[in-house]
Amino acid sequence: MKKLYSEKEIKESCIKVKRLLPDSDAMDNNFSLQYFNAEISKDFTRKDLKRIAVNKSKFIKSKFNGAAATGSKFTKTKFAKCDFSGANFQYCYFINVSFTNDCLIKGTNFSHSVFIDCIFETTTIIESTLFDCLFENCTFISSEIRTDTLENSTMRNCKIRNIDLSHINLEYMKFEKMQMENVTLPPYQIPYIIGATSYLNTTQDNVEIHTDNQNISKKEYCSMYNDLAAFFYSHKEYFPLANIYIALNKDDLAYECIILGIQEACDLCDFRMVKHFCKLACSNENFSHPQLKSLYDIVTDLSHNNDWDLNVLHSYLLNIGEIRELLLNNLSHAQKVELLIKTNINKDDLDAVNILYKQINNILRDNCSDKHIDSIELRHNSPYEFYITCVDSLPNIMLFISSIYTIFAAGNKFMDFYKKIEETRRVHQQNKLFKYELEEKKLDIKIKEKQIEQMDKQPSTQKKSGIYMVNEIEHSIKCSNLEVAQSIAPEYLHYKYSNNIQEQ
């Protein structure tokens, strides 16, 4: 971009703006938008900290009262004795961050934020909103946590020790692979937490359940599941009822309750509640893909109403995309690959489109399990593009990806990448990272090499096979959790191949 202003113009304009639009909260000449390897003790009260980047730094006795830090990223950072009262930290990323030594988080908004490998120790978190947050590999120790809202948030591979959680809103949260020691939970909210009833029914952790008289053991609480089911049935509360039935391995009853809950929520045009039921359904790996597809059909059938006003229509459109993704591309127990194939096929060459479409279908059929989900979207650009999604176990996903590149990438230059990705697939299969059975499928690399050599020597055959049509391939893998993502090399999570050789 060419230079639009001279140094003199910039200086004069900045002086004029600050003189005519004074706002000390938004404009602080001493504040840096980035901190790296720094130690800070500062008052940021009501300051504009939006979209800042902080790395390997330490904040000691800093005040963030009423600060606006939306969209900021904190990496390998420590907060000690800091005050976050009334601050806005929505849509932030906290990676390997610690909150310790009596940090105060009061009336703070962390909604839609991500916390990975974080520690909350001897920290007070009260009257705060943590809606739709992700906590992964986080640890909570000896902290005061009460009167907070964590609705729609997920805790995955988290550890909680010496904390009373009986006085916060945990409804519609999701627990995955939790570890708790000396933790107290609220009795009536447990059935509203996805995964909580099953966790308590199987864990050996030291967890108690709060009552006004005295706390009871998790064993005693779990023994009341049938009574709790009758209680929620009497109130027509289908979400906790379904959650209890899942813990009791009564999948048919759980599925029926989810249908009733979706029907009731659709009648009330409460599509946010519909989404919660869909998340609960997807959390149960015993529900088949056809069952989840049937739930989606129920939602769309019941949601067709010409009498909706704009507010209801807005709510529907706001939630239906996520509902569709949940039920049709369920990632709770599998991985998803998105793959884009760009071709040089013009809009009138439908024969070439048909050849390539059949090849992609054959690759999906030959390399994916019987339980996989796939879709092929044909984009009518000129030239054509194929957008493919596939949900399956990681070894089969890797097998599908390697087959796509091996067949459509030109020549032997992709073979090294193929060998590495195939080896990664085999390692994952041997390590049994996934609970469900994996199909025993292998590719013979030498045979693939010979096939590619033959195709290189026979250009006329390439046109018949469709290989000549592909100019670019790009894929990205969306993993169900951080543990899976960290076990895959970055170049396998996302890779782009481009054929720079022009057709003769």
PLY file of the C-alpha trace (Angstrom):
ply
format ascii 1.0
element vertex 504
property float x
property float y
property float z
element edge 503
property int vertex1
property int vertex2
end_header
0.00 0.00 0.00
1.39 3.37 -0.96
1.94 6.00 1.69
-1.23 8.04 2.13
-0.09 10.64 4.65
3.16 12.44 5.33
4.75 12.39 8.79
3.76 16.02 9.23
0.10 15.33 8.35
-0.05 12.39 10.75
1.45 14.41 13.61
-0.90 17.36 13.10
-3.97 15.11 12.81
-3.11 13.17 15.98
-2.72 16.40 17.95
-6.05 17.67 16.63
-7.93 14.42 17.36
-6.66 14.26 20.94
-7.47 17.93 21.50
-11.02 17.80 20.10
-11.90 14.26 21.25
-10.38 13.89 24.71
-10.99 10.49 26.34
-8.34 9.32 28.78
-9.97 5.88 29.13
-9.65 5.10 25.44
-6.39 6.87 24.67
-3.40 6.26 26.90
-0.08 7.11 25.32
1.79 5.07 27.90
-0.07 1.85 27.11
1.40 -0.69 24.72
-0.86 -2.96 22.66
1.58 -5.81 23.23
3.49 -7.11 26.23
6.27 -9.67 25.95
8.33 -11.00 28.84
7.27 -8.09 31.03
6.33 -7.60 34.69
3.49 -5.13 35.12
1.90 -3.51 38.16
-0.50 -0.94 36.80
-4.00 0.49 37.13
-5.95 -0.27 33.94
-9.29 0.85 35.40
-11.79 1.55 32.58
-9.01 1.40 30.00
-9.53 0.19 26.45
-7.51 -3.04 26.24
-9.40 -4.63 23.36
-7.48 -7.04 21.11
-4.18 -6.76 23.00
-1.58 -9.55 22.86
0.30 -10.54 26.02
2.97 -13.24 26.08
5.25 -14.56 28.84
4.38 -11.71 31.18
3.37 -11.26 34.80
0.75 -8.89 36.21
1.14 -8.19 39.94
-1.46 -6.20 41.88
-2.79 -4.75 38.63
-6.33 -3.39 38.49
-8.62 -4.12 35.56
-11.79 -2.66 37.10
-14.27 -1.92 34.31
-11.61 -2.47 31.64
-12.68 -3.45 28.12
-10.41 -6.29 27.00
-12.66 -8.00 24.46
-10.87 -10.17 21.90
-7.49 -10.16 23.65
-5.02 -13.04 23.83
-2.93 -13.98 26.85
-0.24 -16.67 26.52
2.05 -18.04 29.25
1.01 -15.18 31.52
0.57 -14.96 35.30
-1.92 -12.83 37.21
-1.20 -12.44 40.95
-3.30 -10.39 43.37
-5.08 -8.68 40.47
-8.58 -7.17 40.52
-10.84 -7.86 37.53
-14.06 -6.44 39.02
-16.56 -5.31 36.40
-14.19 -5.98 33.50
-15.18 -7.30 30.07
-13.02 -10.16 28.79
-15.43 -11.63 26.24
-14.06 -13.60 23.27
-10.57 -13.80 24.80
-7.98 -16.55 24.62
-6.09 -17.63 27.74
-3.39 -20.19 26.93
-1.24 -21.45 29.83
-2.36 -18.62 32.11
-2.54 -18.66 35.92
-4.77 -16.66 38.28
-3.30 -16.96 41.79
-2.64 -15.25 45.11
-6.13 -13.94 45.83
-7.06 -12.59 42.42
-10.56 -11.09 42.52
-12.91 -11.81 39.63
-16.20 -10.13 40.56
-18.96 -9.12 38.16
-16.64 -9.94 35.28
-17.78 -11.10 31.84
-15.67 -13.88 30.28
-18.39 -15.14 27.92
-17.30 -16.94 24.72
-13.69 -17.13 25.94
-11.28 -20.07 25.71
-9.12 -21.26 28.61
-6.49 -23.91 27.83
-3.94 -25.23 30.36
-4.95 -22.54 32.86
-4.76 -22.55 36.67
-7.15 -20.84 39.09
-5.70 -21.12 42.60
-6.83 -19.25 45.73
-8.87 -17.02 43.45
-12.32 -15.55 44.07
-14.78 -15.84 41.16
-18.17 -14.41 42.14
-21.17 -12.82 40.42
-19.48 -13.29 37.05
-20.68 -14.51 33.66
-18.79 -17.28 31.87
-21.36 -18.17 29.22
-20.34 -20.45 26.34
-16.72 -20.81 27.48
-14.31 -23.67 26.88
-12.09 -24.87 29.72
-9.65 -27.55 28.58
-6.89 -29.06 30.73
-7.57 -26.44 33.40
-7.12 -26.74 37.17
-9.22 -25.07 39.89
-7.74 -25.26 43.40
-8.96 -23.91 46.75
-10.91 -21.04 45.22
-14.21 -19.38 46.09
-16.65 -19.80 43.20
-20.27 -18.75 43.76
-23.23 -16.93 42.18
-21.67 -17.28 38.73
-23.25 -18.37 35.43
-21.50 -21.02 33.33
-24.40 -21.96 31.06
-23.44 -23.64 27.78
-19.78 -23.87 28.79
-17.63 -27.00 28.48
-15.10 -28.36 30.95
-12.88 -31.00 29.37
-10.01 -32.81 31.10
-10.25 -30.38 34.01
-9.29 -30.89 37.66
-11.21 -29.32 40.54
-9.96 -29.57 44.12
-11.26 -28.21 47.42
-14.07 -26.10 45.95
-17.77 -25.70 46.74
-19.73 -25.42 43.47
-23.15 -25.69 45.06
-24.10 -22.03 44.65
-23.51 -21.29 40.96
-25.49 -21.83 37.76
-24.10 -24.91 36.01
-27.17 -25.73 33.91
-26.57 -26.89 30.34
-22.82 -27.15 30.90
-20.89 -30.14 29.60
-18.46 -32.26 31.64
-15.90 -34.42 29.82
-13.23 -36.50 31.58
-13.39 -34.56 34.83
-11.35 -35.15 38.00
-12.65 -33.83 41.32
-11.35 -33.98 44.87
-13.29 -32.60 47.82
-15.88 -30.90 45.60
-19.51 -30.10 46.43
-22.15 -30.01 43.67
-25.75 -28.69 43.69
-28.32 -31.55 43.75
-30.91 -30.25 41.31
-28.47 -28.90 38.73
-26.49 -32.12 38.25
-29.11 -33.65 35.88
-28.97 -30.44 33.82
-25.21 -30.83 33.24
-24.35 -32.95 30.20
-22.14 -35.81 31.33
-22.50 -35.12 35.06
-24.94 -37.92 35.88
-22.77 -40.47 34.06
-19.62 -39.08 35.69
-21.01 -39.44 39.22
-22.28 -42.93 38.43
-18.82 -44.21 37.48
-16.18 -42.06 39.21
-14.23 -42.86 42.36
-13.55 -39.15 42.98
-14.35 -37.56 46.32
-17.53 -35.62 45.49
-20.39 -34.65 47.78
-23.85 -33.31 47.02
-25.16 -30.26 48.87
-28.42 -30.30 50.82
-29.79 -27.83 53.36
-29.42 -30.41 56.12
-26.02 -31.89 55.39
-24.04 -33.00 52.38
-24.61 -36.52 51.07
-22.21 -38.82 49.24
-22.28 -39.28 45.48
-23.13 -42.94 46.05
-26.23 -42.01 48.00
-27.17 -39.44 45.37
-26.76 -41.91 42.48
-28.94 -44.43 44.32
-31.74 -41.86 43.98
-31.58 -41.66 40.17
-34.87 -43.54 39.72
-36.56 -41.28 42.27
-35.09 -38.21 40.60
-36.37 -39.48 37.26
-39.88 -39.75 38.68
-39.52 -36.28 40.19
-38.52 -34.63 36.90
-41.12 -36.68 35.02
-43.81 -35.23 37.27
-42.61 -31.73 36.32
-42.30 -32.62 32.61
-38.63 -31.64 32.71
-37.39 -33.77 29.83
-33.75 -32.60 29.73
-32.73 -33.82 33.22
-34.93 -36.88 32.73
-33.11 -37.84 29.52
-29.74 -37.17 31.16
-30.56 -39.53 34.03
-31.75 -42.24 31.63
-28.46 -41.95 29.72
-26.57 -42.56 32.98
-28.80 -45.58 33.65
-28.12 -46.92 30.11
-31.81 -46.62 29.23
-31.11 -45.18 25.79
-34.58 -45.77 24.33
-36.23 -43.81 27.14
-33.57 -41.09 26.90
-34.18 -40.74 23.15
-37.94 -40.54 23.68
-37.49 -37.81 26.31
-35.25 -35.82 23.96
-37.91 -36.00 21.24
-40.58 -34.80 23.69
-38.31 -31.98 24.85
-37.55 -30.87 21.29
-41.24 -30.94 20.39
-42.15 -28.83 23.42
-39.32 -26.35 22.79
-40.33 -26.01 19.12
-43.93 -25.34 20.16
-42.63 -22.54 22.38
-40.25 -21.33 19.64
-37.42 -21.76 22.15
-34.69 -22.78 19.70
-31.94 -22.16 22.23
-33.48 -24.94 24.30
-33.74 -27.11 21.19
-29.98 -26.69 20.79
-29.39 -27.86 24.37
-31.39 -31.03 23.68
-29.36 -31.63 20.52
-26.10 -31.31 22.47
-27.38 -33.83 24.99
-28.29 -36.25 22.20
-24.87 -35.91 20.57
-23.13 -36.62 23.88
-24.50 -40.18 23.91
-22.37 -42.31 21.60
-25.06 -45.02 21.66
-27.36 -42.89 19.51
-26.84 -43.75 15.84
-26.42 -41.26 13.02
-29.90 -42.10 11.65
-31.36 -41.31 15.08
-29.61 -37.94 15.15
-30.75 -37.26 11.58
-34.33 -38.03 12.66
-34.03 -35.43 15.42
-32.96 -32.86 12.83
-35.95 -33.76 10.66
-38.23 -33.28 13.67
-36.77 -29.83 14.32
-37.17 -28.68 10.71
-40.66 -30.19 10.36
-41.94 -28.55 13.54
-40.25 -25.24 12.83
-42.05 -24.48 9.57
-44.52 -21.75 10.43
-45.63 -18.87 8.22
-47.00 -16.98 11.24
-43.62 -16.30 12.83
-42.74 -12.71 13.57
-39.27 -11.33 12.91
-38.05 -12.03 16.46
-38.92 -15.73 16.26
-37.42 -16.00 12.79
-34.23 -14.37 14.04
-34.00 -16.86 16.93
-34.51 -19.77 14.53
-31.87 -18.58 12.07
-29.48 -17.86 14.95
-29.61 -21.46 16.20
-30.50 -23.72 13.27
-26.98 -23.66 11.82
-25.43 -25.03 15.01
-28.31 -27.49 15.42
-27.69 -28.79 11.91
-23.94 -29.10 12.51
-24.52 -30.95 15.79
-26.97 -33.51 14.45
-25.64 -34.05 10.93
-21.89 -33.75 11.59
-21.62 -34.97 15.17
-18.05 -34.49 16.42
-18.54 -35.69 20.00
-16.83 -39.02 19.37
-15.09 -38.56 16.00
-13.04 -36.13 13.92
-14.03 -34.04 10.93
-12.09 -33.15 7.80
-13.07 -30.34 5.44
-11.49 -30.68 2.02
-11.64 -28.30 -0.94
-10.77 -29.46 -4.45
-10.37 -26.76 -7.10
-10.55 -27.90 -10.70
-10.17 -26.45 -14.18
-13.56 -27.83 -15.26
-15.68 -25.19 -16.97
-19.37 -24.82 -16.16
-20.56 -26.69 -19.27
-18.37 -29.78 -18.88
-20.80 -31.94 -16.89
-19.15 -35.17 -18.04
-15.92 -34.17 -16.33
-17.86 -33.17 -13.20
-19.52 -36.59 -13.15
-16.17 -38.41 -13.48
-14.63 -36.51 -10.57
-17.77 -36.84 -8.43
-17.76 -40.63 -8.88
-14.07 -40.84 -8.00
-14.58 -38.88 -4.77
-17.52 -41.11 -3.83
-15.43 -44.22 -4.47
-12.61 -42.90 -2.27
-15.08 -42.22 0.56
-16.62 -45.66 0.19
-13.29 -47.51 0.06
-11.50 -45.71 2.89
-14.10 -44.72 5.49
-15.97 -46.81 8.03
-19.61 -47.82 7.77
-20.41 -45.27 10.50
-18.88 -42.27 8.76
-20.82 -39.16 7.70
-19.97 -37.31 4.51
-21.27 -34.59 2.24
-20.11 -33.30 -1.14
-20.98 -29.75 -2.09
-20.59 -28.78 -5.73
-19.85 -25.09 -6.12
-20.95 -23.75 -9.48
-18.07 -21.39 -9.89
-16.12 -21.33 -13.09
-14.11 -23.50 -12.84
-15.93 -25.97 -10.56
-14.98 -26.56 -6.92
-15.83 -29.57 -4.73
-16.25 -28.97 -0.99
-16.18 -32.28 0.94
-16.80 -32.93 4.63
-16.25 -36.29 6.30
-16.72 -37.30 9.95
-15.07 -40.54 11.04
-12.38 -42.00 13.30
-8.96 -40.38 12.96
-7.23 -43.36 11.25
-9.95 -43.48 8.61
-9.87 -39.70 8.20
-6.11 -39.89 7.60
-6.63 -42.74 5.15
-9.22 -40.73 3.23
-6.95 -37.66 3.09
-3.92 -39.62 1.94
-5.96 -41.33 -0.77
-7.31 -38.01 -2.07
-3.84 -36.48 -2.36
-2.25 -39.63 -3.75
-4.81 -40.02 -6.51
-5.28 -36.38 -7.46
-1.88 -34.80 -6.72
0.39 -34.83 -9.76
3.51 -37.00 -9.82
5.69 -38.37 -7.04
6.37 -35.09 -5.25
3.54 -35.80 -2.82
4.74 -39.31 -1.94
6.88 -38.27 1.06
3.92 -36.46 2.58
1.75 -39.49 1.89
4.18 -41.84 3.63
4.27 -39.61 6.73
0.51 -39.22 6.94
0.02 -42.97 6.47
2.52 -43.66 9.26
0.66 -41.22 11.53
-2.57 -43.04 10.77
-1.06 -46.40 11.70
0.42 -45.05 14.95
-2.96 -43.68 16.01
-4.61 -46.97 15.19
-2.03 -48.93 17.18
-2.33 -46.59 20.17
-6.11 -47.14 20.27
-6.89 -43.50 20.91
-10.55 -44.15 20.16
-12.99 -46.35 22.03
-14.98 -47.68 19.12
-13.70 -50.30 16.69
-11.58 -49.20 13.75
-11.64 -50.93 10.41
-8.48 -52.80 9.44
-7.58 -51.01 6.23
-4.11 -50.47 4.81
-2.63 -49.01 1.64
0.36 -50.49 -0.13
2.69 -47.54 -0.75
4.70 -49.36 -3.40
1.57 -50.09 -5.41
0.59 -46.42 -5.16
4.04 -45.38 -6.38
3.75 -47.65 -9.41
0.27 -46.33 -10.17
1.51 -42.74 -10.11
4.51 -43.62 -12.28
2.17 -45.18 -14.84
-0.11 -42.14 -14.79
2.87 -39.82 -15.31
3.87 -41.82 -18.39
0.35 -41.85 -19.86
-1.08 -38.31 -20.17
-4.04 -39.55 -22.21
-5.03 -41.88 -19.37
-4.94 -38.97 -16.94
-7.76 -37.25 -18.76
-9.93 -40.34 -18.54
-9.18 -40.79 -14.83
-9.95 -37.17 -14.00
-6.55 -36.45 -12.43
-5.79 -33.69 -14.92
-8.85 -31.78 -13.68
-7.47 -30.98 -10.21
-5.47 -27.77 -9.77
-5.55 -27.35 -6.00
-6.38 -29.40 -2.89
-6.66 -28.02 0.63
-7.81 -29.74 3.81
-8.23 -28.97 7.50
-9.06 -31.37 10.33
-11.37 -30.34 13.15
-10.68 -32.48 16.21
-13.15 -33.41 18.93
-10.73 -32.34 21.67
-7.31 -30.82 22.30
-5.69 -34.16 23.12
-6.35 -35.44 19.61
-5.28 -32.17 17.98
-1.97 -32.11 19.87
-1.17 -35.63 18.71
-1.28 -34.60 15.03
1.51 -32.67 13.34
0.38 -29.17 12.21
0.98 -29.97 8.53
-1.56 -32.78 8.82
-4.15 -30.61 10.54
-3.97 -28.23 7.59
-2.30 -28.73 4.24
-2.56 -27.11 0.82
-1.39 -28.62 -2.46
-1.21 -26.57 -5.65
-0.44 -27.90 -9.10
1.58 -25.21 -10.84
2.12 -27.30 -13.97
-0.05 -26.00 -16.79
-1.88 -28.51 -18.96
-0.32 -28.90 -22.36
0 1
1 2
2 3
3 4
4 5
5 6
6 7
7 8
8 9
9 10
10 11
11 12
12 13
13 14
14 15
15 16
16 17
17 18
18 19
19 20
20 21
21 22
22 23
23 24
24 25
25 26
26 27
27 28
28 29
29 30
30 31
31 32
32 33
33 34
34 35
35 36
36 37
37 38
38 39
39 40
40 41
41 42
42 43
43 44
44 45
45 46
46 47
47 48
48 49
49 50
50 51
51 52
52 53
53 54
54 55
55 56
56 57
57 58
58 59
59 60
60 61
61 62
62 63
63 64
64 65
65 66
66 67
67 68
68 69
69 70
70 71
71 72
72 73
73 74
74 75
75 76
76 77
77 78
78 79
79 80
80 81
81 82
82 83
83 84
84 85
85 86
86 87
87 88
88 89
89 90
90 91
91 92
92 93
93 94
94 95
95 96
96 97
97 98
98 99
99 100
100 101
101 102
102 103
103 104
104 105
105 106
106 107
107 108
108 109
109 110
110 111
111 112
112 113
113 114
114 115
115 116
116 117
117 118
118 119
119 120
120 121
121 122
122 123
123 124
124 125
125 126
126 127
127 128
128 129
129 130
130 131
131 132
132 133
133 134
134 135
135 136
136 137
137 138
138 139
139 140
140 141
141 142
142 143
143 144
144 145
145 146
146 147
147 148
148 149
149 150
150 151
151 152
152 153
153 154
154 155
155 156
156 157
157 158
158 159
159 160
160 161
161 162
162 163
163 164
164 165
165 166
166 167
167 168
168 169
169 170
170 171
171 172
172 173
173 174
174 175
175 176
176 177
177 178
178 179
179 180
180 181
181 182
182 183
183 184
184 185
185 186
186 187
187 188
188 189
189 190
190 191
191 192
192 193
193 194
194 195
195 196
196 197
197 198
198 199
199 200
200 201
201 202
202 203
203 204
204 205
205 206
206 207
207 208
208 209
209 210
210 211
211 212
212 213
213 214
214 215
215 216
216 217
217 218
218 219
219 220
220 221
221 222
222 223
223 224
224 225
225 226
226 227
227 228
228 229
229 230
230 231
231 232
232 233
233 234
234 235
235 236
236 237
237 238
238 239
239 240
240 241
241 242
242 243
243 244
244 245
245 246
246 247
247 248
248 249
249 250
250 251
251 252
252 253
253 254
254 255
255 256
256 257
257 258
258 259
259 260
260 261
261 262
262 263
263 264
264 265
265 266
266 267
267 268
268 269
269 270
270 271
271 272
272 273
273 274
274 275
275 276
276 277
277 278
278 279
279 280
280 281
281 282
282 283
283 284
284 285
285 286
286 287
287 288
288 289
289 290
290 291
291 292
292 293
293 294
294 295
295 296
296 297
297 298
298 299
299 300
300 301
301 302
302 303
303 304
304 305
305 306
306 307
307 308
308 309
309 310
310 311
311 312
312 313
313 314
314 315
315 316
316 317
317 318
318 319
319 320
320 321
321 322
322 323
323 324
324 325
325 326
326 327
327 328
328 329
329 330
330 331
331 332
332 333
333 334
334 335
335 336
336 337
337 338
338 339
339 340
340 341
341 342
342 343
343 344
344 345
345 346
346 347
347 348
348 349
349 350
350 351
351 352
352 353
353 354
354 355
355 356
356 357
357 358
358 359
359 360
360 361
361 362
362 363
363 364
364 365
365 366
366 367
367 368
368 369
369 370
370 371
371 372
372 373
373 374
374 375
375 376
376 377
377 378
378 379
379 380
380 381
381 382
382 383
383 384
384 385
385 386
386 387
387 388
388 389
389 390
390 391
391 392
392 393
393 394
394 395
395 396
396 397
397 398
398 399
399 400
400 401
401 402
402 403
403 404
404 405
405 406
406 407
407 408
408 409
409 410
410 411
411 412
412 413
413 414
414 415
415 416
416 417
417 418
418 419
419 420
420 421
421 422
422 423
423 424
424 425
425 426
426 427
427 428
428 429
429 430
430 431
431 432
432 433
433 434
434 435
435 436
436 437
437 438
438 439
439 440
440 441
441 442
442 443
443 444
444 445
445 446
446 447
447 448
448 449
449 450
450 451
451 452
452 453
453 454
454 455
455 456
456 457
457 458
458 459
459 460
460 461
461 462
462 463
463 464
464 465
465 466
466 467
467 468
468 469
469 470
470 471
471 472
472 473
473 474
474 475
475 476
476 477
477 478
478 479
479 480
480 481
481 482
482 483
483 484
484 485
485 486
486 487
487 488
488 489
489 490
490 491
491 492
492 493
493 494
494 495
495 496
496 497
497 498
498 499
499 500
500 501
501 502
502 503
